[in-house]
Amino acid sequence: MTIKEHLSTVIKSMSDFSRQTNMVAVNAAIHAGRLGGSEGAPFRVLAGEIQNMSARSIDKLEELDRLVHDIGEMSGLINRAGRQRMLLMKLLNAQLMENEKMTRETITAFEDNIEVIRNSRINSAQCLPVLDRVDALWRDMLVSLSDRSAEMLANQVDKLIDQINKLLSYYEAFSGQ
């Protein structure tokens, strides 16, 4: 079982417990209604407090569930960004070997990954300008990919990797690493 799955199981158990606690509050309210007047007052107070505690617990569990989801998404972004560096090295090798098929496949994979990264809802305001720079450098490199010398291409790949590393540093900081 993964950590995420384990956390989800714990959250579900705690959520079930909160719902059961809420049922205790409902039972206390019913009992208060049967007793009525001053005899039922302590049960009404108890029922209200238990319902409030249950509602707050459920709110915090929903927040925790969102955080678990964000951790999973952040992990995926870190993996994809790391994969982008590998794809850039693969593209450089494909160009040096003059392997058109590998070049096309690598370009497609890079563009698919960068689209997923860009569309993530957890990108911060800091990430978006870096992603814009990656896009600009990428487009510039693709314009004359086959006409560049190996040194020029390696230099362009280095610039892209620097930007991806910057993006990774934001992701790692956000995830607490």
GIVENKA-V639873 format. One record per residue. N is the residue number from 1. NEAR is the number of other ideal C-beta (glycine too) atoms within 10 Angstrom. D_LAST is the distance of its C-alpha to the last C-alpha in whole Angstrom. Layout:
n->N near->NEAR d_last->D_LAST
n->N near->NEAR d_last->D_LAST
This chain:
n->1 near->8 d_last->23
n->2 near->8 d_last->19
n->3 near->11 d_last->17
n->4 near->13 d_last->17
n->5 near->10 d_last->21
n->6 near->11 d_last->21
n->7 near->17 d_last->19
n->8 near->17 d_last->22
n->9 near->11 d_last->24
n->10 near->13 d_last->24
n->11 near->17 d_last->24
n->12 near->12 d_last->27
n->13 near->11 d_last->28
n->14 near->15 d_last->27
n->15 near->16 d_last->29
n->16 near->11 d_last->32
n->17 near->13 d_last->32
n->18 near->18 d_last->32
n->19 near->12 d_last->35
n->20 near->10 d_last->37
n->21 near->16 d_last->37
n->22 near->18 d_last->38
n->23 near->11 d_last->41
n->24 near->14 d_last->42
n->25 near->20 d_last->42
n->26 near->13 d_last->44
n->27 near->13 d_last->46
n->28 near->21 d_last->46
n->29 near->18 d_last->47
n->30 near->13 d_last->50
n->31 near->15 d_last->51
n->32 near->20 d_last->51
n->33 near->12 d_last->53
n->34 near->10 d_last->56
n->35 near->14 d_last->57
n->36 near->9 d_last->57
n->37 near->7 d_last->57
n->38 near->7 d_last->56
n->39 near->11 d_last->56
n->40 near->18 d_last->53
n->41 near->12 d_last->51
n->42 near->12 d_last->49
n->43 near->19 d_last->48
n->44 near->15 d_last->47
n->45 near->12 d_last->45
n->46 near->16 d_last->43
n->47 near->22 d_last->43
n->48 near->14 d_last->42
n->49 near->12 d_last->39
n->50 near->19 d_last->38
n->51 near->17 d_last->38
n->52 near->11 d_last->36
n->53 near->14 d_last->33
n->54 near->20 d_last->33
n->55 near->14 d_last->32
n->56 near->11 d_last->30
n->57 near->17 d_last->28
n->58 near->16 d_last->28
n->59 near->11 d_last->27
n->60 near->13 d_last->24
n->61 near->19 d_last->24
n->62 near->12 d_last->24
n->63 near->10 d_last->21
n->64 near->16 d_last->19
n->65 near->15 d_last->20
n->66 near->10 d_last->19
n->67 near->12 d_last->15
n->68 near->18 d_last->16
n->69 near->13 d_last->17
n->70 near->15 d_last->14
n->71 near->16 d_last->12
n->72 near->15 d_last->14
n->73 near->13 d_last->15
n->74 near->18 d_last->11
n->75 near->14 d_last->11
n->76 near->15 d_last->14
n->77 near->23 d_last->14
n->78 near->17 d_last->11
n->79 near->12 d_last->14
n->80 near->18 d_last->17
n->81 near->23 d_last->15
n->82 near->14 d_last->15
n->83 near->15 d_last->18
n->84 near->22 d_last->20
n->85 near->15 d_last->19
n->86 near->13 d_last->21
n->87 near->23 d_last->24
n->88 near->23 d_last->25
n->89 near->13 d_last->25
n->90 near->17 d_last->27
n->91 near->23 d_last->29
n->92 near->18 d_last->30
n->93 near->13 d_last->31
n->94 near->19 d_last->33
n->95 near->20 d_last->35
n->96 near->11 d_last->36
n->97 near->10 d_last->37
n->98 near->9 d_last->39
n->99 near->14 d_last->38
n->100 near->11 d_last->38
n->101 near->8 d_last->37
n->102 near->15 d_last->34
n->103 near->19 d_last->34
n->104 near->11 d_last->34
n->105 near->15 d_last->32
n->106 near->21 d_last->29
n->107 near->17 d_last->30
n->108 near->11 d_last->30
n->109 near->16 d_last->27
n->110 near->21 d_last->25
n->111 near->14 d_last->27
n->112 near->12 d_last->26
n->113 near->17 d_last->22
n->114 near->19 d_last->22
n->115 near->9 d_last->24
n->116 near->12 d_last->22
n->117 near->21 d_last->19
n->118 near->14 d_last->21
n->119 near->8 d_last->22
n->120 near->16 d_last->19
n->121 near->6 d_last->20
n->122 near->15 d_last->16
n->123 near->18 d_last->16
n->124 near->11 d_last->16
n->125 near->7 d_last->19
n->126 near->13 d_last->17
n->127 near->20 d_last->16
n->128 near->11 d_last->20
n->129 near->11 d_last->22
n->130 near->20 d_last->19
n->131 near->17 d_last->21
n->132 near->12 d_last->24
n->133 near->17 d_last->24
n->134 near->24 d_last->23
n->135 near->14 d_last->26
n->136 near->11 d_last->28
n->137 near->18 d_last->27
n->138 near->19 d_last->28
n->139 near->9 d_last->31
n->140 near->13 d_last->32
n->141 near->20 d_last->32
n->142 near->14 d_last->33
n->143 near->9 d_last->36
n->144 near->11 d_last->38
n->145 near->15 d_last->36
n->146 near->10 d_last->39
n->147 near->8 d_last->40
n->148 near->15 d_last->38
n->149 near->8 d_last->38
n->150 near->10 d_last->35
n->151 near->8 d_last->34
n->152 near->12 d_last->34
n->153 near->20 d_last->32
n->154 near->16 d_last->30
n->155 near->13 d_last->29
n->156 near->20 d_last->28
n->157 near->18 d_last->26
n->158 near->11 d_last->24
n->159 near->16 d_last->24
n->160 near->22 d_last->23
n->161 near->17 d_last->20
n->162 near->14 d_last->19
n->163 near->20 d_last->19
n->164 near->25 d_last->17
n->165 near->13 d_last->14
n->166 near->17 d_last->14
n->167 near->22 d_last->14
n->168 near->18 d_last->11
n->169 near->14 d_last->9
n->170 near->17 d_last->10
n->171 near->25 d_last->9
n->172 near->13 d_last->5
n->173 near->11 d_last->6
n->174 near->17 d_last->8
n->175 near->14 d_last->6
n->176 near->7 d_last->4
n->177 near->10 d_last->0
